[in-house]
Amino acid sequence: MVPLIGIEEEYLVVDPRTRHVTPRAAEVLAAATDVLDVVHEITRFQVEARTPPSADLSDLGSHLRAARKELAVAARSRGLAVVACGMPVLGKVMPPPLTDDDRYLRGRVLYRALQDELSICALHVHVDVPDPEHAVYVGNHLRPWLPTLIALAANSPFFVGRDTGYASWRVISWGRWPVSGAPPFFPSFGAYELALRSLAESGALLDAKTVYWDSRPSPLLPTVEIRVADVPLDVADSLTLIGLIRALVVTALGAVARGDRGLPVPSEVLRAAYWRAARDGLRGDSLDMRHGTLVPAAVLAGRLLEHVRPALAEAGDLTYVQEGLDRLLRQGSGAMRQRRAYARGHDLAEVVDDLIEATVA
């Protein structure tokens, strides 16, 4: 049986005249919530769209395109726009204005200046799994492939007026948090539970939702949640990533059923692979952690495809994902498109204009 998938995409609200992010998410939501499953996020710069669970990529694509279109219409009705971008290109964002919510305000007390760069937008993919124990072991198997997903999804090269030199500054910024980035390797479910108890005792967790690892058992749903990717600029790229992620989960579940709990890649090596993928994206080399060698990012993406090919075929997604990956490697990531837009006129306002157009193209 092909697992169901549920998607969350986060977007930034911008003023199309100044091209700056603007804390007017509530106005967009007021115009859109009667139509869509759209909700506020932690800052008032952001909105989030959610899809109902589905096993069909084309169905998920229809929901995502409708969500982006309706949010864009709602934003325009208030003189605003929404963009699918990992971090704000322009605007005064530090510290960000938080949404009125007691939990978010308690987080400000706990995490302090860590929240200064919290205006980040990601793609979250929920894939059905039997239980939290399976979700933990799936995370073990996903760890070596998470940097490849980072490179494919990179869409945050600029941050409040400057080129960071990275393809995904969101990954770097988010990695400062005490429980974020790649999950540790857990040899048993008991070890995972012990780690959570120790993290809670340390004060690093506000609650179960602040286990922010890029692969985690969902605290609310019977799923494994993969949250490693910048929100892609193009829905077609989102669907390519979603198909790859589900296939990774299915492949991992098969290995777990055979008693394989994953390759214990050292955390320090994985951290370095994250840094390399976030810096160079698809333009440079990436670390193949199964072999300990640097290879072109496109080559490693091809190895990922081969790794999950049987699962893609079983789901009926192989042709779609293969064509989507070929297109992504040919045309480049969102980060590469943003830099091309900047190169045309050396004006970050043009980058934001292109983001506005491409988000709903």
Helices and strands as residue ranges (DSSP letters): E 5-14, H 25-32, E 38-40, E 46-50, H 57-76, E 81-83, H 102-111, G 112-117, E 122-128, H 132-142, G 143-145, H 146-153, E 158-159, E 162-163, H 169-174, E 180-181, H 189-202, G 208-210, E 212-213, E 215-217, E 223-230, H 235-257, H 267-280, E 285-288, E 293-296, H 297-315, H 318-331, H 334-345, H 348-359
